[in-house]
Amino acid sequence: MEDVAHKTGTSSVGQKSPQPQKSRETKIVPKAKTFPTWGDILVFLGIFVVAATIANLLLVFFSDTLPREELTAIGYMLQFGLTIAGILFYRWKRGGKGKLLRFSIKWFNAALVIWGLVLMIAVSIVIEPLQNLFPDKYLDLLDETIGTGGWAVLTAVVLAPVLEETLFRGIILESIRQKSGAFVAILLSAAIFGVIHLIPQQVIYAFFMGIVLGFVYIQTESLFSVMLIHAVNNGIAMLTMHVTGSSGFSIREAIPNPTVYHVVYAVCALLVVAGFVSIVLIVRRQEAKEQSLAKETDPASQQPSPKADTPSDRQ
């Protein structure tokens, strides 16, 4: 629920992407042939919309009996619980195969987690001028809905990281990865992650956040890493909102000196470019290595291709 990591953009800045502390062997992810198709991805979104509608109807029904923040937390759990259950059932009916929801701790890399947070902070600063082009009324409405109390903190810092990472990295990214590879899976799952946030400022930020989280998930093979990054990101956003009283916190306003602001912005822009270029290069290199290993281990690819029948062979 970077919903909470709004314009504040609690994110991270990309130094050169740190190398894992351990040498991680390249794993070959078996490729699915038909699932998911573009139609399946639209079904994913449809399931999310249906789940959100059901959750909102129940919230309206109980709106006079429970406090707003408590209702928001319950509705959020219901919405994502129904979405996750619905997509898993649909995937099973469609014959989707392969491992989901990786929770390995073997390749946990603290430096990579910190790198992800820094890159996301840098992204929030770089995209702020673009976010400022959109009206703040939807962010203000979000502030009123979520609040800043204990239930709001529980939703943003605990429920959102666990449920959203389970859905978008653990299920959707993994499903796409098994058919189209890690690079496409990271981009497409990040796009879906952005779209479901609806509020323009959040859509932009959540897309870039999704790329960073997808990359960290692929490198660590663990939802624990991305849940931690997501939780810290939303925690910083909630703290900022509590201190400033609004989710519309602006770095430009926080740094009144134009020279200092432009220096900070330039440094962040360089870090963002370096970080995302590193992501592309690393993921592409790993995919090429996986393809090479897959060919080496595929018996069919090792059999000599039939030789063309020449006149001398027929004599």
FENNORUR-V28668 format. One line per field, one symbol per residue. ss: DSSP state (A for helix, B for strand, O for the rest). psi: psi as a letter, one per 30 degrees, with the letter a starting at -180 (. if undefined). A space follows every 10 residues. Layout:
ss=???
psi=???
This chain:
ss=OOOOOOOOOO OBOOOOOOOO OOOOOOOOOO OOOOOOOAAA AAAAAAAAAA AAAAAAAAAA AOOOOOOAAA AAAAAAAAAA AAAAAAAAAA AAAOOOOOOO OOBOOOOOOA AAAAAAAAAA AAAAAAOAAA AOOOOOAAAA AAAAAAOOOA AAAAAAAAAA AAAAAAAAAA AAAAAAAAAA OAAAAAAAAA AAAAAOOOOA AAAAAAAAAA AAAAAAAAAA OBAAAAAAAA AAAAAAAAAA AAAAOOOOOO AAAAOOOAAA AAAAAAAAAA AAAAAAAAAA AAAAAAAAAA AAAAAAAOAA AAOOOOOOOO OOOOO
psi=ifefibeehj alkjakkkkk fljkkkkjjk kkefkkleee eeeeeeeeee eeeeeeeeee egffflleee eeeeeeeeee eeeeeeeeee eeefgkllkl ikhkfegkje eeeeeeeeee eeeeeefeee effllfeeee eeeeeeagae eeeeeefeee eeeeeeeeee eeeeeeefef leeeeeeeee eeeeeffeke eeeeeeeeee eeeeeeeeef hkfeeeeeee eeeeeeeeee eeefglfgkk eeffifjeee eeeeeeeeee eeeeeeeeee eeeeeeeeee eeeeeefjee ffkkkkkkjl eeff.
